[in-house]
């Protein structure tokens, strides 16, 4: 009887020790456990954004084709679908490899090795952010895409526009140009513009209504159509651009991910400076702080895989 009482007392004492912080839950420190909680909540946030994108993407009758939207690269390279974003992805994935090496050197208590591999990780993150900055600049300044305007619409690879109902349009384009919106007089390098019904009109640059197209206040032309029926019967309207949601979702989701990369680079720099100053040497915990920022960095890389999938491949 006394033996059973001793076993029970020992069991109760062990349970109390668990709540006193004497043992780490899941064999993970408090800091790493909190990082996992944060990454889980952040994963739900990204999942919500990407699911919303998918719902709008598949409910829209037309949607931009990634091979045309992302077919340009620096130094005047055109007609190279996904080449530039592949370079971006390679830089980010390579930075994950260097982050793994930094964590390994931390377990060996090698201060110089940790600092070296973290520095390479920072370079990879900055390279990715630089590529994203160029891509945004190209889409905004060259293609005139914004959160409210999307110049890209669904079209065939042969260079023929598709209408909203999926039928082929009689307007063609040359890949590498801005597709649904053209600078008046410079759309195809021609002096005349072809109308909807075959008329030929001088390509004007002043805002107004011209045969086959409308020039807006910014000097860009759009195909026009005439409304039939209803209270706006006979009104001349400009053809709508591509789905507005594409530009808004692209800049918001890729910008949100870019903010995570930027934040990660800042944290990496701070921790790298601490490593070089010897802050973590006395702790003798295998440079746990480096391991925690490594978890965050791998998460950012993993999220990019899904962003790359939905925007650049589907």
C-alpha positions as CSV (number, residue, x, y, z in Angstrom):
1,X,0.0,0.0,0.0
2,X,2.9,2.3,0.9
3,X,4.5,1.5,-2.4
4,X,1.4,2.5,-4.4
5,X,1.3,5.8,-2.4
6,X,4.9,6.5,-3.2
7,X,4.4,5.8,-7.0
8,X,1.3,8.1,-7.0
9,X,3.2,10.9,-5.2
10,X,6.1,10.6,-7.7
11,X,3.6,10.7,-10.6
12,X,2.0,13.8,-9.2
13,X,5.3,15.4,-8.7
14,X,6.3,14.8,-12.3
15,X,3.1,16.3,-13.6
16,X,3.8,19.4,-11.5
17,X,7.3,19.7,-12.9
18,X,5.9,19.7,-16.4
19,X,3.9,22.9,-15.7
20,X,6.9,24.5,-13.9
21,X,8.9,24.8,-17.1
22,X,11.3,22.1,-16.1
23,X,10.7,20.2,-19.4
24,X,10.3,21.6,-22.9
25,X,7.0,20.6,-24.6
26,X,7.6,18.6,-27.9
27,X,11.3,18.8,-27.1
28,X,11.3,22.4,-28.4
29,X,12.2,25.6,-26.5
30,X,9.7,28.3,-25.8
31,X,11.1,30.5,-28.5
32,X,10.9,27.9,-31.2
33,X,7.5,26.9,-30.2
34,X,6.2,30.5,-30.4
35,X,7.9,30.8,-33.8
36,X,5.9,27.7,-35.0
37,X,2.7,29.2,-33.7
38,X,3.4,32.4,-35.6
39,X,4.2,30.6,-38.8
40,X,1.0,28.6,-38.5
41,X,-1.1,31.7,-38.2
42,X,0.8,33.3,-41.1
43,X,0.2,30.2,-43.2
44,X,-3.6,30.7,-42.6
45,X,-3.3,34.3,-43.8
46,X,-1.5,33.4,-47.0
47,X,-3.9,30.5,-47.6
48,X,-6.9,32.9,-47.3
49,X,-5.3,35.3,-49.9
50,X,-4.5,32.5,-52.4
51,X,-7.9,30.9,-52.0
52,X,-9.5,34.2,-52.7
53,X,-7.4,34.6,-55.8
54,X,-8.3,31.1,-57.0
55,X,-12.1,31.8,-56.4
56,X,-11.9,35.0,-58.5
57,X,-9.6,33.5,-61.1
58,X,-11.9,30.6,-61.9
59,X,-15.1,32.6,-61.7
60,X,-13.9,35.2,-64.3
61,X,-14.7,34.5,-67.9
62,X,-11.4,35.9,-69.0
63,X,-8.0,36.0,-67.3
64,X,-4.5,37.0,-68.3
65,X,-2.1,34.3,-69.7
66,X,1.1,34.2,-67.5
67,X,3.3,33.3,-70.5
68,X,2.5,36.7,-72.0
69,X,2.2,38.8,-68.9
70,X,5.6,37.7,-67.6
71,X,7.5,37.3,-70.8
72,X,9.9,40.2,-70.5
73,X,13.3,40.4,-68.6
74,X,15.9,43.1,-68.1
75,X,18.3,44.2,-70.9
76,X,15.5,44.3,-73.5
77,X,14.8,40.6,-73.4
78,X,11.3,39.7,-74.8
79,X,9.4,36.6,-75.7
80,X,11.0,34.7,-72.8
81,X,8.1,33.4,-70.7
82,X,8.9,32.9,-67.0
83,X,12.7,33.2,-67.5
84,X,13.0,36.2,-65.1
85,X,10.7,34.8,-62.4
86,X,12.7,31.5,-62.6
87,X,15.8,33.5,-61.7
88,X,14.0,35.1,-58.8
89,X,12.9,31.8,-57.5
90,X,16.4,30.3,-57.9
91,X,17.8,33.1,-55.8
92,X,15.3,32.6,-53.0
93,X,15.7,28.8,-53.0
94,X,19.5,29.1,-53.0
95,X,19.2,31.4,-50.0
96,X,17.3,28.6,-48.2
97,X,20.3,26.4,-48.8
98,X,22.7,28.9,-47.3
99,X,20.4,29.3,-44.3
100,X,20.6,25.6,-43.7
101,X,24.4,25.8,-43.7
102,X,24.2,28.7,-41.2
103,X,22.1,26.6,-38.8
104,X,24.5,23.7,-39.2
105,X,27.5,25.9,-38.3
106,X,25.6,27.2,-35.3
107,X,25.1,23.7,-34.0
108,X,28.9,23.3,-34.2
109,X,29.3,26.6,-32.3
110,X,31.3,28.0,-35.3
111,X,30.8,31.8,-35.1
112,X,32.6,32.6,-38.3
113,X,30.8,30.0,-40.3
114,X,27.4,31.2,-39.1
115,X,28.2,34.8,-40.0
116,X,29.5,33.8,-43.5
117,X,26.5,31.7,-44.5
118,X,24.0,34.2,-43.0
119,X,25.7,36.9,-45.1
120,X,25.1,34.8,-48.3
121,X,21.5,34.4,-47.2
122,X,21.1,38.1,-46.9
123,X,22.5,38.6,-50.4
124,X,20.0,36.1,-51.8
125,X,17.1,37.9,-50.2
126,X,18.3,41.3,-51.5
127,X,18.7,39.8,-55.0
128,X,15.1,38.5,-54.9
129,X,13.8,41.9,-53.7
130,X,15.8,43.6,-56.5
131,X,14.2,41.3,-59.1
132,X,10.8,41.9,-57.7
133,X,11.3,45.7,-57.8
134,X,12.3,45.5,-61.5
135,X,9.2,43.4,-62.2
136,X,6.9,45.8,-60.5
137,X,8.5,48.8,-62.3
138,X,8.1,47.1,-65.6
139,X,4.4,46.2,-65.1
140,X,3.6,49.7,-63.7
141,X,5.7,52.0,-65.9
142,X,5.8,49.9,-69.2
143,X,2.6,47.9,-69.1
144,X,0.5,50.4,-67.2
145,X,-0.9,47.9,-64.7
146,X,-2.1,49.1,-61.4
147,X,-4.4,47.9,-58.6
148,X,-7.4,49.4,-60.5
149,X,-6.3,48.8,-64.1
150,X,-5.3,45.6,-65.7
151,X,-4.2,45.9,-69.4
152,X,-3.9,42.2,-69.9
153,X,-6.7,40.0,-71.1
154,X,-7.1,36.5,-72.2
155,X,-5.7,35.9,-75.7
156,X,-4.4,33.0,-77.8
157,X,-0.8,32.2,-78.3
158,X,-1.1,33.0,-82.0
159,X,-1.6,36.7,-81.2
160,X,-5.4,36.9,-81.5
161,X,-7.5,38.4,-78.8
162,X,-10.4,36.5,-77.2
163,X,-13.6,38.3,-76.4
164,X,-15.4,38.0,-73.1
165,X,-17.5,35.1,-74.4
166,X,-14.5,33.2,-75.6
167,X,-14.9,34.0,-79.3
168,X,-12.0,35.2,-81.4
169,X,-11.6,38.9,-82.1
170,X,-10.4,40.4,-85.3
171,X,-7.8,42.5,-83.5
172,X,-4.3,41.1,-83.3
173,X,-1.2,42.1,-81.4
174,X,2.5,41.5,-81.4
175,X,3.8,39.8,-78.3
176,X,5.9,42.0,-76.1
177,X,3.6,45.0,-76.4
178,X,1.0,46.1,-73.9
179,X,-1.8,43.9,-75.1
180,X,-5.3,45.5,-74.6
181,X,-4.1,49.1,-74.3
182,X,-2.0,50.8,-76.9
183,X,-0.5,54.3,-77.1
184,X,-2.5,56.1,-79.8
185,X,-0.4,56.3,-82.9
186,X,2.2,53.9,-81.6
187,X,0.2,50.7,-81.0
188,X,1.7,48.6,-83.7
189,X,4.1,51.1,-85.3
190,X,1.5,52.0,-88.0
191,X,0.2,55.3,-89.1
192,X,-3.3,54.1,-89.4
193,X,-5.6,52.2,-87.1
194,X,-7.9,49.4,-88.1
195,X,-11.5,49.8,-86.9
196,X,-14.0,47.2,-85.8
197,X,-15.7,47.1,-89.2
198,X,-12.6,47.4,-91.4
199,X,-12.5,51.2,-91.6
200,X,-9.1,52.9,-91.7
201,X,-8.6,56.0,-89.7
202,X,-5.6,58.2,-89.0
203,X,-4.1,57.3,-85.6
204,X,-4.8,60.3,-83.5
205,X,-3.2,61.3,-80.2
206,X,-5.8,63.7,-78.9
207,X,-8.5,62.4,-76.6
208,X,-11.8,61.6,-78.4
209,X,-13.9,59.2,-80.4
210,X,-12.3,57.8,-83.6
211,X,-13.2,55.1,-86.0
212,X,-12.8,51.8,-84.3
213,X,-11.3,53.1,-81.1
214,X,-11.5,55.7,-78.3
215,X,-8.5,57.7,-77.1
216,X,-8.7,58.4,-73.4
217,X,-7.4,61.3,-71.4
218,X,-4.0,59.6,-71.0
219,X,-3.4,59.2,-74.7
220,X,-4.2,55.5,-74.9
221,X,-6.6,54.0,-77.2
222,X,-9.2,51.2,-76.6
223,X,-11.5,49.3,-78.9
224,X,-15.0,50.8,-78.8
225,X,-18.4,49.4,-79.1
226,X,-21.9,50.8,-79.4
227,X,-24.5,50.0,-76.8
228,X,-27.8,48.6,-78.2
229,X,-30.9,48.5,-76.2
230,X,-31.7,50.1,-72.8
231,X,-31.4,53.7,-71.7
232,X,-27.8,53.9,-73.1
233,X,-28.8,52.8,-76.6
234,X,-26.4,54.2,-79.2
235,X,-23.8,55.3,-76.7
236,X,-20.2,54.8,-77.7
237,X,-18.3,52.9,-75.0
238,X,-14.6,51.8,-74.7
239,X,-13.9,48.1,-74.4
240,X,-13.1,47.1,-70.9
241,X,-9.6,46.1,-69.9
242,X,-8.8,42.7,-68.5
243,X,-10.2,41.7,-65.1
244,X,-9.5,44.4,-62.6
245,X,-8.9,41.9,-59.8
246,X,-5.8,40.5,-61.4
247,X,-3.7,43.7,-60.9
248,X,-5.0,44.3,-57.4
249,X,-4.4,40.7,-56.3
250,X,-1.0,40.5,-57.9
251,X,0.4,43.6,-56.3
252,X,-1.2,42.8,-52.9
253,X,-0.2,39.2,-52.6
254,X,3.3,39.5,-54.1
255,X,3.8,42.7,-52.1
256,X,2.7,41.0,-48.9
257,X,5.2,38.2,-49.6
258,X,7.9,40.8,-50.5
259,X,7.3,42.5,-47.1
260,X,8.0,39.1,-45.4
261,X,11.2,38.8,-47.4
262,X,12.2,42.3,-46.5
263,X,11.4,41.8,-42.8
264,X,13.4,38.5,-43.0
265,X,16.4,40.3,-44.5
266,X,16.3,42.9,-41.7
267,X,16.1,40.2,-39.0
268,X,19.0,38.3,-40.6
269,X,21.2,41.4,-40.6
270,X,20.5,42.1,-36.9
271,X,21.1,38.5,-35.9
272,X,24.2,38.3,-38.1
273,X,25.6,41.4,-36.3
274,X,24.9,39.8,-33.0
275,X,26.7,36.6,-34.1
276,X,29.8,38.6,-35.2
277,X,29.8,40.5,-31.9
278,X,29.7,37.2,-29.9
279,X,26.4,37.7,-28.2
280,X,25.4,34.0,-28.7
281,X,28.7,32.5,-27.8
282,X,28.2,32.5,-24.0
283,X,24.7,30.9,-24.3
284,X,26.1,27.6,-25.6
285,X,22.7,26.7,-27.1
286,X,23.7,25.9,-30.6
287,X,22.9,29.4,-31.8
288,X,19.2,28.9,-31.3
289,X,18.3,32.4,-32.5
290,X,19.8,31.5,-35.9
291,X,17.7,28.4,-36.0
292,X,14.5,30.4,-35.2
293,X,15.1,32.9,-38.0
294,X,15.9,30.0,-40.2
295,X,12.4,28.6,-39.6
296,X,11.0,31.9,-40.7
297,X,13.1,32.1,-43.8
298,X,12.2,28.6,-44.9
299,X,8.6,29.5,-44.4
300,X,8.9,32.5,-46.7
301,X,10.5,30.3,-49.4
302,X,7.8,27.8,-49.1
303,X,5.1,30.4,-49.5
304,X,6.8,31.7,-52.6
305,X,6.4,28.2,-54.2
306,X,2.6,28.6,-53.9
307,X,2.6,32.2,-55.1
308,X,4.7,31.2,-58.1
309,X,2.2,28.4,-58.8
310,X,-1.0,30.4,-58.8
311,X,0.3,33.6,-60.5
312,X,3.0,32.4,-62.9
313,X,2.0,28.9,-63.9
314,X,-1.9,28.6,-63.7
